[in-house]
Amino acid sequence: MVWCPWNSGCCIVFDLERRVEMLEVYFFILGLVNSVFLILLFLVRKNRLDLLHRFGWIYLLLAIPAAYGIFLVQQENETVRYSIFLGIFLAFLLVEWLFDYALKINFRENWKKNWKWIVPYLALYYAMNYGFVVMPWKTSLVWGLIMLGLFIVQIIANLKSHPKMSE
């Protein structure tokens, strides 16, 4: 609570608005980092798969700010949509870790054969990106357009980095 010289409660409202803005900025920055990181991973994957195998796990560290974001949402009694989208992001990171590091399933190489692994992975991937585009868009048109532009670049880099579908 903030001290208010007028004792009218206006400073409390201002403090709450500032905290909500902080959460929106936090979500936007997390989305920016996520998108830029994925674009870089896709670009590295195309020519330097060895680097991706060595350093790709660093992407999974985004689970830390995502979990902290859920904590902030709960602490600030903010709308549950932030928690939902951050939960989807955490679920995506968990599936990424399970497939790539724990189970070592190379599902990206043969989509027809591995469709049962690809469907939940892609569903979480698109849901995560939807959240990182739509939530900032609700705050700022410019933020939304930036995130949409990064998502389009992400899709292009992703498509160009993966091999053609094989039998």
C-alpha positions as CSV (number, residue, x, y, z in Angstrom):
1,M,0.0,0.0,0.0
2,V,1.2,3.5,-0.8
3,W,0.9,6.5,1.5
4,C,-1.6,9.0,0.1
5,P,-1.4,12.6,1.3
6,W,-5.0,13.2,0.4
7,N,-6.2,10.1,2.2
8,S,-8.7,9.5,-0.6
9,G,-7.5,6.2,-1.8
10,C,-6.4,7.6,-5.2
11,C,-2.7,6.6,-4.5
12,I,-3.8,3.0,-3.8
13,V,-5.5,2.9,-7.2
14,F,-2.4,4.4,-8.9
15,D,-0.2,1.8,-7.2
16,L,-2.4,-1.1,-8.4
17,E,-2.4,0.3,-11.9
18,R,1.4,0.5,-11.9
19,R,1.7,-3.1,-10.7
20,V,-0.7,-4.3,-13.4
21,E,1.4,-2.4,-16.0
22,M,4.5,-4.0,-14.6
23,L,2.9,-7.5,-15.1
24,E,2.0,-6.6,-18.7
25,V,5.5,-5.4,-19.4
26,Y,6.9,-8.6,-17.8
27,F,4.7,-10.8,-20.0
28,F,5.6,-8.8,-23.1
29,I,9.4,-9.1,-22.4
30,L,9.1,-12.8,-21.7
31,G,7.3,-13.2,-25.0
32,L,10.0,-11.2,-26.8
33,V,12.7,-13.3,-25.3
34,N,10.9,-16.5,-26.1
35,S,10.3,-15.5,-29.8
36,V,13.8,-14.2,-30.4
37,F,15.3,-17.3,-28.7
38,L,13.1,-19.6,-30.9
39,I,14.1,-17.7,-34.0
40,L,17.7,-18.1,-33.1
41,L,17.3,-21.8,-32.4
42,F,15.6,-22.4,-35.7
43,L,18.3,-20.4,-37.6
44,V,21.1,-22.3,-35.8
45,R,19.3,-25.6,-36.4
46,K,19.6,-25.2,-40.1
47,N,23.4,-25.2,-40.4
48,R,24.8,-26.0,-36.9
49,L,22.8,-28.8,-35.4
50,D,25.8,-29.6,-33.1
51,L,25.5,-26.2,-31.5
52,L,21.8,-26.7,-30.9
53,H,22.4,-30.1,-29.2
54,R,25.1,-28.5,-27.0
55,F,23.3,-25.2,-26.1
56,G,19.6,-25.7,-26.9
57,W,18.8,-26.6,-23.3
58,I,19.4,-23.0,-22.3
59,Y,16.0,-22.2,-23.9
60,L,14.4,-24.4,-21.2
61,L,15.6,-21.9,-18.5
62,L,12.7,-19.6,-19.6
63,A,10.7,-21.9,-17.3
64,I,12.1,-19.9,-14.4
65,P,10.7,-16.4,-15.4
66,A,7.5,-18.1,-16.5
67,A,7.0,-19.8,-13.1
68,Y,7.9,-16.5,-11.4
69,G,5.3,-14.8,-13.6
70,I,2.6,-17.1,-12.3
71,F,3.7,-16.3,-8.8
72,L,3.4,-12.5,-9.6
73,V,-0.1,-13.1,-11.1
74,Q,-1.2,-14.8,-7.9
75,Q,0.4,-12.2,-5.7
76,E,-1.2,-9.3,-7.5
77,N,-4.6,-11.1,-7.8
78,E,-4.4,-10.4,-11.5
79,T,-6.7,-12.0,-14.1
80,V,-6.3,-15.8,-14.5
81,R,-5.5,-15.5,-18.2
82,Y,-1.9,-14.7,-17.5
83,S,-1.6,-17.8,-15.4
84,I,-3.3,-19.9,-18.1
85,F,-0.9,-18.7,-20.9
86,L,2.1,-19.0,-18.6
87,G,1.0,-22.5,-17.7
88,I,0.7,-23.4,-21.4
89,F,4.2,-22.0,-21.9
90,L,5.5,-24.1,-19.0
91,A,3.7,-27.2,-20.5
92,F,5.4,-26.5,-23.8
93,L,8.8,-26.3,-22.2
94,L,8.1,-29.5,-20.3
95,V,7.1,-31.4,-23.5
96,E,10.2,-29.9,-25.2
97,W,12.4,-31.2,-22.4
98,L,10.7,-34.6,-22.3
99,F,10.9,-35.2,-26.0
100,D,14.4,-33.8,-26.6
101,Y,16.3,-34.5,-23.5
102,A,14.6,-37.1,-21.3
103,L,13.1,-39.5,-23.8
104,K,15.3,-38.4,-26.7
105,I,12.5,-38.8,-29.3
106,N,13.6,-37.4,-32.7
107,F,10.0,-36.7,-33.7
108,R,10.8,-33.8,-36.0
109,E,12.5,-35.9,-38.7
110,N,9.5,-38.0,-39.8
111,W,6.2,-36.2,-39.3
112,K,4.1,-39.0,-40.8
113,K,5.6,-41.7,-38.6
114,N,5.7,-39.5,-35.5
115,W,2.4,-37.7,-35.8
116,K,1.2,-38.7,-32.3
117,W,4.2,-36.9,-30.8
118,I,3.9,-33.9,-33.1
119,V,0.2,-33.2,-32.5
120,P,0.5,-32.3,-28.8
121,Y,3.8,-30.6,-29.3
122,L,2.4,-28.3,-32.1
123,A,-0.8,-27.7,-30.2
124,L,1.2,-26.4,-27.2
125,Y,3.6,-24.5,-29.5
126,Y,0.7,-22.6,-31.3
127,A,-1.2,-22.1,-28.0
128,M,1.9,-20.6,-26.4
129,N,2.5,-18.3,-29.3
130,Y,-1.1,-17.3,-29.4
131,G,-0.8,-16.2,-25.8
132,F,2.4,-14.3,-26.4
133,V,0.7,-12.4,-29.3
134,V,-2.8,-11.8,-28.0
135,M,-2.0,-10.8,-24.4
136,P,0.4,-8.0,-25.3
137,W,-2.1,-7.0,-28.1
138,K,-4.7,-6.3,-25.4
139,T,-2.3,-3.8,-23.8
140,S,-0.8,-2.2,-26.9
141,L,-1.4,-2.4,-30.6
142,V,2.3,-1.8,-31.2
143,W,3.3,-4.6,-28.8
144,G,0.8,-7.0,-30.5
145,L,2.1,-6.1,-33.9
146,I,5.7,-6.7,-32.8
147,M,4.8,-10.1,-31.3
148,L,2.8,-11.0,-34.4
149,G,5.8,-10.0,-36.6
150,L,8.1,-12.1,-34.5
151,F,5.8,-15.1,-34.7
152,I,5.7,-14.8,-38.5
153,V,9.5,-14.7,-38.6
154,Q,9.5,-17.7,-36.2
155,I,7.2,-19.7,-38.5
156,I,9.4,-18.9,-41.6
157,A,12.6,-19.7,-39.8
158,N,11.0,-22.9,-38.4
159,L,9.8,-24.1,-41.8
160,K,13.2,-23.4,-43.4
161,S,15.2,-25.1,-40.7
162,H,13.4,-28.5,-40.8
163,P,14.0,-31.1,-43.4
164,K,11.3,-31.9,-45.9
165,M,8.8,-34.5,-44.8
166,S,10.0,-38.0,-45.4
167,E,8.2,-41.3,-45.6
